Amino acid sequence: MYDVLISGAGPVGLFFAYQMANLGHSVLILDKSSGPTGQSRAILMTSRTLETLDNRGIAHHFLKNAVITHGSQAFSQGHLIGYLDAVNENTLFPHMTCLPQTKTEIAFGEILQQKSLTIQRETALESYKQTSDHVEAIIKRSDGSTETIQAKYIIGADGSHSAVRKCTEGWTYDGYAVSTRFAMADVVLEGKDADMFNNGRVSAFSHPKGSAAIIPLGPNADKGPFYHRLMCNLEPYKLAGQDSKVTHGLLQDETVTLSEVQKNVAERIAPLQIVPKHPAWISLFRVNERKANGYRRNKAFLIGDAAHCHSPVGGQGMNLGLQDADNLAWKLSLVLKGLSSDPEKLLDSYSLEREPIAEQVLKATGNMTSAGFRNSYLLCNHHTLLRNVYCNVYRTCQNLYCFPNDAGKKVKKKKLRVEVPKDSPLLLANSSSNRRQKNTGLIEPGSYLHESGLLRKRILTHALRLERKTLRDILQGCRDQHAVIFVGSRPSRRTYCPWTQDFWTKVKKTYSSQVAQPIIIESTWHARDSRVPDYVEEKENENAEDVFWLEDRWDTFDSVSKRIGLTAHMWDKPETPAAIIIVRPDLYVAHSSLIRSTEDIDSALEVLGGYLQQQKH
């Protein structure tokens, strides 16, 4: 019996398979296709997605083949009206990252091979039924043979026409379809103005008859010509109706020629002139805005397009799915390992956390698609409105933007939030510790933990050199553990933090290393030596070197103390408090509290007991 059966080997299914295999679980992943897609399809990786992949130690596999763009340029009837630039200090990936889906799938496949995990190709899910403790699925191969597979859980990563979803009665896919046909073509650009699109920017065009985009993709092969994606609508924007069938994705029974795409794009970028050559892929597609009525049915889960689909405007489709996979994997792993005190609460939290984010994205992309394609004439004659639409598109792509207008001012809008909803049952904001500590100024539960400056390893007993890491580097070793971070930095004129030993003793007593990894950060000037502290038992010495870290400066913009909000309390009287920040495996903050006594440590540590197993005494 497998731990997990995954239907669908697109990027989302492959990422989920990698995580489960990496966490020690048996996985069967199957797909109807004979191999990775030969089509570019989803091409954008957002900053948050790259941070997610980096947290799992695999971002470099994708970046080495990607094209990095540093912003966007917006045109109205062929005339440049402004730029959008990447300007965010809170991410290591402030750029737009373009990578054809075929390269994404090949990279994931190579990563899975390193885990000795193969994909059963030309195999489809025929049906399945759930029992009290497992799933029985019938799979069908291309030769017509069938096989019954048993797995503890089944995952639908099989797109908008998901077999996993369709095999369960009442599991609907609600929303609407857009009848408009859109075209895309991957081409080499030639012509007198082709160089305008080799400046590292995505180009967006508005015209009374519709919109168009030119996106850099990079070469298809080593030393090959540079390709761009052309996109445009072929007819006016029109809804197909609330009760229409699912039509999201590529149109298999209709084709479009390069000359048709060229004609529409040429009209919308004029007077600029380009000549598209050497098409690698040309296709038509339609857009739906839909979401499943829940992402879980007992032992069956939906991720990616199986759970939601929407307009490609903003480039969120694959990214939303990859973040679905990241949210579910560590939760399912803890349940499979028997490390959850409340498995149902933990598994139900997947839908509760991811559905509101999908709803927000669907609303944003739907509004932007309608505004960009339905109101093209209005946009072309009102540049301020056009700038706002482009700002919305760009912040949806990356959650960061800076758009100068004609007067050099910057148009800014509220960011599209991709944080964990505040009412998630796994956010411990309502614990007794947090209720007593309102308005502490600490990083809030549900927030994403941004990167920090370098920390220095404290224990040098066996060190060959000084080792420095960022907090995110340190957290990469946590896998499906929660990181319980104790920050005891304080000004040098104040005495060392008195609760460090108590924290170490209590966290070791409360949680096993399987579910919680303690991390202790102290001021460099308050660490008395570079040896293992006396209070660390000999049997714990082996891993102690990875626990104790030093912060040289607490007052820099990217210090850990600054990132978590402790700097506001450095001069509190009678003494500087410490802070405990509990970070989930997906880098979202589960709990934060100030520490002014040993009782505060107890309150902070007890909160994880709501869904994690505590030590048995």
Secondary structure as UniProt FT lines:
FT   STRAND          2..7
FT   HELIX           11..22
FT   TURN            23..24
FT   STRAND          27..30
FT   STRAND          44..45
FT   HELIX           47..55
FT   TURN            56..57
FT   HELIX           59..63
FT   TURN            64..65
FT   STRAND          67..69
FT   STRAND          71..76
FT   TURN            77..78
FT   STRAND          79..85
FT   TURN            89..90
FT   STRAND          96..98
FT   HELIX           101..114
FT   TURN            115..116
FT   STRAND          119..120
FT   STRAND          123..130
FT   STRAND          135..141
FT   TURN            142..143
FT   STRAND          146..156
FT   TURN            160..161
FT   HELIX           163..166
FT   TURN            169..170
FT   STRAND          173..190
FT   TURN            192..193
FT   HELIX           194..197
FT   STRAND          201..207
FT   TURN            208..209
FT   STRAND          210..219
FT   TURN            222..223
FT   STRAND          226..233
FT   STRAND          239..241
FT   TURN            242..243
FT   STRAND          249..250
FT   HELIX           258..269
FT   TURN            270..271
FT   STRAND          275..292
FT   STRAND          296..297
FT   TURN            298..299
FT   STRAND          300..302
FT   HELIX           304..306
FT   STRAND          308..309
FT   TURN            313..314
FT   HELIX           317..336
FT   TURN            337..338
FT   HELIX           343..374
FT   HELIX           376..381
FT   HELIX           383..398
FT   STRAND          403..404
FT   TURN            406..407
FT   STRAND          410..411
FT   TURN            422..423
FT   TURN            425..426
FT   HELIX           428..430
FT   HELIX           432..436
FT   TURN            438..439
FT   TURN            445..446
FT   STRAND          454..457
FT   TURN            461..462
FT   STRAND          468..470
FT   HELIX           471..475
FT   HELIX           476..478
FT   TURN            479..480
FT   STRAND          482..487
FT   TURN            492..493
FT   TURN            498..499
FT   HELIX           500..510
FT   TURN            513..515
FT   STRAND          516..523
FT   HELIX           524..526
FT   TURN            534..535
FT   HELIX           538..540
FT   HELIX           541..544
FT   TURN            545..547
FT   STRAND          548..551
FT   TURN            557..558
FT   HELIX           560..564
FT   HELIX           566..569
FT   TURN            570..571
FT   STRAND          578..583
FT   TURN            585..586
FT   STRAND          588..595
FT   HELIX           598..606
FT   HELIX           607..610
//
